[in-house]
Amino acid sequence: MSLKEFLEEIDAQVAAVVASDFEVEITETRFVPNFDDPNITYDNLDNQLKKCKRLESCVLYVDMRDSSKISAEKRPKTLAKIYSSFVKSMIAAGLYYQGHVRNIIGDRVMIVFDQEDCFKKAVDTAILMNSISKHILNKRIKDIEFRCGIGIDYGQMLIAKAGAIRKGAETEFYRSLVWLGRPANIASRLTDIANKTESYTIPGVKQGNYYPYLTDKWLWLDKTHEQFIDELQSTYTRNLTHKDEYFCTFYKTTLGPYSNSHSPILMTEDVYNGLKRQHPDAESIKEGWWSKKSVHIRDYSGNVYGGDVIFTAVKEL
């Protein structure tokens, strides 16, 4: 087949799938489906039908921190042991609270929960993972500070089958379930920053105050745009007057760098409120171990809650 013929074939397949008479059949579910679910299918161009499922529940991602640095510093045999220990432990923690492993990419593990009691199961899983990371993996794996980051979100996810039908030893590499929707994306982005220290700068103003009668010196102050504007006198003219009598000049600048350290466990407001609503007597809720965090996630405008919570039983090991 020539390249032109190949591209024409791909174009025809895409046109058939996006055509108005190609139907997508969605089945609602309360349980996490697997790859062999008959209600999730590949694109069928013969009957012009694709079957998907939709689940409203919690999704959790866990990731090892500083994995690239560890990979660069450790010997291959040691590296293999570290990754194996981490992934195996995180899978076991997910299964302990009836979670379903649905993706493993490098050192990142995705856990999805059946709808019933998903808030408590997801949060308990996160606490267990954090406990294992801090008090077991850190104890057994020498020469590094072993840390993980965990992100959780809740909402509707469309589960579709993606890939191509292949036979033989490489079958598994050409197929997967994809989880479409906000929860998987937001949980993954929370995981990206959990247990990390971020450096950032903000636009601002450098304000110059001059004190002729006191020290005969200049004092330069960092002000955010909002702070600088709030210190201007109200006026109905073109002349601006500053409230500080020693104000003399200013110029635009960049303030920082500042740093912000994030908790090992981060969750969206939906997850926190769901846990609080369904399990108000949960120890982490009663003791106030979760707090609102200053976290900004792309495509998410709600609050983020987080904490460094562990189970006390792990301290007894």
JOPE-V424478 format. One record per backbone hydrogen bond with DSSP energy under -0.5 kcal/mol. CO is the residue of the C=O (numbers start at 0). NH is the residue of the N-H. If there is no record, write none. Layout:
BEGIN
co->(CO CO)
nh->(NH NH)
END
This chain:
BEGIN
co->(1 2 3 4 5 6 7 8 9 10 11 12 13 14 18 20 22 22 23 24 26 28 29 30 33 36 40 42 43 43 47 48 49 50 51 52 53 54 54 56 57 58 59 60 61 62 63 65 66 67 68 69 74 75 76 77 78 79 80 81 82 83 84 85 86 87 88 89 90 91 92 93 93 94 97 98 99 102 103 104 106 107 108 109 109 110 111 114 116 117 118 119 120 121 122 123 124 125 126 127 128 129 130 131 131 132 135 136 139 140 143 146 148 149 150 151 152 154 156 156 157 157 158 159 159 161 163 167 169 169 170 171 173 175 177 177 179 180 181 182 183 184 185 186 187 188 189 189 192 195 195 197 199 199 201 202 203 204 204 205 206 206 207 207 208 209 210 210 210 216 218 218 220 220 222 223 224 225 226 227 228 230 240 242 243 245 248 250 252 254 257 259 262 263 264 265 266 267 268 269 270 271 272 273 274 278 281 281 282 283 283 284 290 292 292 294 296 299 302 303 304 305 306 306 310 311 312 313)
nh->(5 6 7 8 9 10 11 12 13 14 15 16 17 18 21 22 24 49 25 51 53 55 114 32 36 39 160 44 47 48 22 43 24 40 26 158 28 56 156 154 112 152 110 150 108 148 66 69 70 71 72 73 78 79 80 81 82 83 84 85 86 87 88 89 90 91 92 93 94 95 96 96 98 97 113 100 111 109 105 107 108 104 61 101 102 59 99 117 120 121 122 123 124 125 126 127 128 129 130 131 132 133 134 135 136 137 139 140 141 143 145 64 62 265 60 267 58 56 54 158 159 179 52 161 177 175 165 170 172 173 173 174 163 161 159 179 157 184 185 186 187 188 189 190 191 192 192 193 195 197 261 259 256 257 254 224 252 206 222 250 208 220 247 248 218 211 214 215 216 210 208 220 206 222 204 227 228 229 230 230 231 242 232 244 246 209 207 205 203 201 199 197 194 149 306 151 304 271 272 273 274 275 276 277 278 281 284 285 286 288 289 287 305 294 303 296 299 296 268 292 266 290 264 308 313 314 315 316)
END
